[in-house]
Amino acid sequence: MEVGTNFAAKLEPYILMSKSVKGAAAAKLAQDATSAQGVFVFSELLDLPNIQELGSGDHAKALSLLQLFAYKTYRDYVAHKDQLPTLNAAQITKLKHLTIVSLATEKRILPYSELLVALDMTNVRELEDLIIDAIYLDMLRGRLDQKESQLEVEYTMGRDLEPGKLEATLAALRHWTATTSSVLETLDNKIIQVSRRAEHHKLAKDRQDKHVQDTLAEIAKEKDEKSGKGGNSLMSGSFMNTRSTRSMDKDRMDVDYDPSMEGKGKNRKPPQDSKPSRKRNRM
């Protein structure tokens, strides 16, 4: 939830009461509204006719009081005390809280030294307690840096806009819009450059990967071709060795062959004993 979104609702009861009061009663209402806890915006109350009438009567200080709490600071109160009613303790504390908010809208880093001067304070511990109370009241969000003696502001509530400051505010908003547009345009250009650079690197990487794959495929092909030639040589060598062995066997057979021994061997018939042949007597 944003800071200070419920502050307008807390002013609503005073707006309803102001429609039926005038003079001293309206002045009393201004005192009550500026003292009430949780009421930090006053523009809707200031715009009411009954409240504006206070500026032309005996209760002009009550109207100045509302204007002080709407868009001024504690330094303004110190500088114009004679034109304002005396503030009670609750009003002083609230005005100091609103002063911190005003300073925080101008700077993100608020040194303690600057805050002590703006709030007319001398005790750092009291200053820190005041800032912590403002944070708990949801008037601002930030962090106390005690080491660096400063307040680091994150968010603040919005205060009422002082009459005559509308043009300055619009000019600041236009400047902010132009600056933001310029920053966004610069970021877009940077994004485009980064995208193009990334695409270029991707294409270069793809080309490199393809070159590596082609080189590996070529190396593998050459290796396969060399392996195939080696296999054929081996087969030829084996074939030649076989032929040589056969030739040697044949030569050995040729050397051992003796024609005179042909028909002799284990298939030869053993020699028969020679016996004298008997002659038959012819009758």
C-alpha positions in Angstrom: 0.0 0.0 0.0 1.2 3.5 -0.8 2.3 5.9 1.9 -0.4 8.1 3.4 -3.4 6.8 1.4 -5.8 7.0 4.4 -4.9 10.5 5.5 -7.8 12.1 3.5 -10.3 9.9 5.3 -9.1 11.1 8.7 -9.8 14.7 7.6 -13.4 13.9 6.5 -15.1 14.5 10.0 -13.6 18.0 10.2 -14.8 18.8 6.7 -18.4 17.7 7.6 -18.3 19.9 10.8 -16.9 22.9 9.1 -20.0 23.2 6.8 -22.1 24.3 9.8 -19.6 26.5 11.7 -18.4 30.1 11.3 -16.2 32.6 13.1 -14.8 31.4 16.4 -16.2 27.9 16.0 -14.5 27.6 12.6 -11.2 28.9 14.2 -11.6 26.3 16.9 -12.1 23.6 14.3 -8.8 24.7 12.6 -7.0 24.3 15.9 -8.5 20.9 16.5 -7.7 19.6 13.0 -4.1 20.7 13.2 -3.7 19.0 16.6 -5.5 15.8 15.7 -3.4 12.7 15.4 -3.2 11.2 11.9 -4.5 14.3 10.1 -1.7 15.6 7.8 -3.5 17.0 4.7 -5.7 20.1 4.9 -6.4 21.4 1.3 -10.1 20.2 1.3 -10.7 22.0 4.5 -9.0 25.1 3.3 -11.1 25.3 0.2 -14.4 25.5 2.1 -16.1 28.9 2.0 -16.6 29.0 5.8 -12.9 28.5 6.4 -11.9 31.0 3.8 -14.0 33.7 5.5 -11.7 33.5 8.5 -9.1 35.5 6.6 -11.2 38.6 6.5 -12.2 38.7 10.2 -10.7 38.6 13.7 -9.6 34.9 13.2 -7.2 35.4 10.4 -4.5 33.6 12.4 -6.6 30.4 12.3 -6.6 30.5 8.5 -2.8 31.1 8.6 -2.5 28.2 10.9 -4.2 25.8 8.4 -2.0 27.2 5.6 1.1 26.6 7.7 0.2 22.9 8.3 -0.9 22.4 4.7 2.2 23.4 2.9 4.8 25.2 5.1 7.5 24.1 7.5 8.7 24.6 11.0 11.2 27.3 9.8 8.3 29.2 8.4 6.6 29.1 11.8 9.7 30.4 13.6 10.0 33.2 11.1 6.3 34.3 11.4 5.4 33.6 15.0 3.7 37.0 15.4 1.3 36.1 12.6 0.3 32.8 14.0 -1.3 31.4 17.1 0.9 29.8 19.7 1.4 26.1 18.9 0.9 23.4 21.5 3.2 20.4 21.9 1.1 18.1 19.6 1.1 20.8 16.9 4.8 21.4 17.1 5.6 17.7 16.8 3.2 17.3 13.8 4.7 20.4 12.1 8.2 19.0 12.5 7.0 15.7 11.0 5.6 17.5 8.0 8.9 19.5 7.7 10.8 16.2 7.4 8.4 15.1 4.7 9.0 18.4 2.8 12.7 18.0 3.0 12.5 14.4 1.9 10.7 15.3 -1.3 13.7 17.4 -2.2 16.5 15.0 -1.3 16.8 11.3 -0.9 19.7 11.6 1.6 19.1 13.9 4.6 22.1 14.5 6.8 21.3 14.8 10.5 23.1 18.2 10.6 20.6 19.6 8.0 17.6 18.2 9.8 18.8 19.6 13.2 19.0 23.1 11.7 15.6 22.8 9.9 13.9 21.5 13.0 15.7 23.8 15.5 16.9 20.8 17.5 20.3 20.0 19.1 19.9 16.4 20.3 20.5 13.6 17.8 18.6 11.1 19.9 15.5 13.2 19.9 15.8 13.7 16.2 16.0 10.0 15.5 13.0 9.4 17.8 11.1 12.0 15.8 12.0 10.3 12.5 11.0 6.9 13.8 7.6 8.3 14.9 7.1 9.7 11.4 7.9 6.3 9.9 5.4 4.6 12.2 2.8 7.2 11.3 3.3 6.1 7.6 4.4 9.6 6.7 7.6 8.4 5.1 9.6 5.2 4.6 13.4 5.2 5.0 16.3 4.0 7.0 18.4 5.7 9.7 22.1 5.4 8.9 23.7 6.1 12.3 27.2 5.5 11.1 26.9 8.2 8.4 24.5 10.3 10.5 21.8 10.6 7.9 18.3 9.6 6.9 18.0 7.5 3.7 14.5 8.2 2.2 12.6 5.6 0.1 9.0 7.1 -0.1 7.1 10.0 1.4 3.5 11.1 1.6 2.4 14.0 -0.6 1.7 17.3 1.0 -0.9 19.9 -0.1 0.1 22.1 -3.0 0.6 25.7 -2.2 -1.3 28.2 -4.4 0.9 29.6 -7.2 3.1 26.5 -7.2 1.0 24.6 -9.7 3.0 25.8 -12.7 6.3 25.0 -11.1 5.0 21.5 -10.2 3.8 20.9 -13.8 7.2 22.1 -15.1 9.0 19.7 -12.8 6.7 16.9 -14.0 7.3 17.7 -17.6 11.1 17.7 -17.0 10.8 14.4 -15.2 8.7 13.0 -18.1 11.3 14.2 -20.7 14.2 12.8 -18.6 12.4 9.5 -18.2 11.6 9.2 -21.9 15.3 10.0 -22.7 16.4 7.3 -20.3 13.9 4.8 -21.7 15.1 5.6 -25.3 18.7 5.1 -24.3 17.8 1.8 -22.6 15.9 0.6 -25.7 19.0 1.5 -27.9 21.2 -0.4 -25.5 18.9 -3.4 -25.6 18.9 -3.4 -29.4 22.7 -3.2 -29.5 23.1 -6.0 -27.0 20.6 -8.1 -29.0 22.5 -7.6 -32.2 25.8 -8.3 -30.5 24.4 -11.5 -29.1 23.0 -12.5 -32.5 26.4 -11.8 -34.1 28.2 -13.9 -31.4 25.7 -16.7 -32.0 26.2 -16.8 -35.7 30.0 -16.8 -35.2 29.7 -19.6 -32.7 27.5 -21.6 -35.1 30.1 -21.2 -37.9 32.8 -22.2 -35.6 30.9 -25.3 -34.4 30.2 -26.2 -38.0 33.9 -25.9 -39.0 34.8 -28.1 -36.0 32.3 -30.7 -37.0 33.4 -30.7 -40.6 37.0 -31.0 -39.6 36.2 -33.9 -37.3 34.2 -35.7 -40.0 37.1 -35.2 -42.5 39.6 -36.6 -40.0 37.3 -39.6 -39.3 36.9 -40.2 -43.0 40.7 -40.2 -43.6 41.2 -42.6 -40.7 38.6 -45.0 -42.1 40.3 -44.9 -45.5 43.7 -45.6 -44.1 42.2 -48.5 -42.1 40.7 -50.0 -45.2 44.0 -49.9 -47.2 45.8 -51.6 -44.3 43.3 -54.4 -44.2 43.7 -55.2 -48.0 47.5 -55.3 -47.6 47.1 -57.8 -44.8 44.9 -60.0 -46.9 47.3 -59.8 -49.8 50.2 -60.7 -47.6 48.3 -63.7 -46.2 47.4 -64.8 -49.7 51.0 -64.6 -50.8 52.2 -66.5 -47.8 49.7 -69.3 -48.5 50.9 -69.5 -52.2 54.5 -69.6 -51.1 53.8 -72.3 -48.5 52.1 -74.4 -51.2 55.0 -73.9 -53.6 57.4 -75.0 -51.0 55.4 -78.1 -50.3 55.3 -78.9 -54.0 59.1 -78.4 -54.3 59.6 -80.7 -51.4 57.5 -83.3 -53.0 59.4 -82.9 -56.2 62.7 -83.4 -54.4 61.6 -86.6 -52.5 60.1 -88.3 -55.6 62.1 -91.3 -57.0 60.7 -93.1 -60.1 62.5 -96.3 -59.3 60.6 -96.6 -56.2 57.3 -96.2 -57.9 55.0 -99.1 -57.1 57.0 -99.8 -53.9 55.7 -99.0 -50.6 53.1 -100.3 -48.3 50.9 -101.3 -51.2 53.6 -103.5 -52.7 53.1 -107.2 -52.7 55.6 -109.2 -50.7 58.0 -111.2 -52.8 57.1 -114.9 -53.3 59.5 -117.7 -52.6 60.8 -119.3 -55.8 60.1 -123.0 -56.0 61.1 -125.4 -58.7 58.4 -126.0 -61.1 57.3 -129.5 -61.4 56.9 -131.0 -64.9 54.1 -133.3 -65.6 54.9 -136.7 -67.2 53.2 -137.1 -70.3 51.6 -140.4 -70.8 
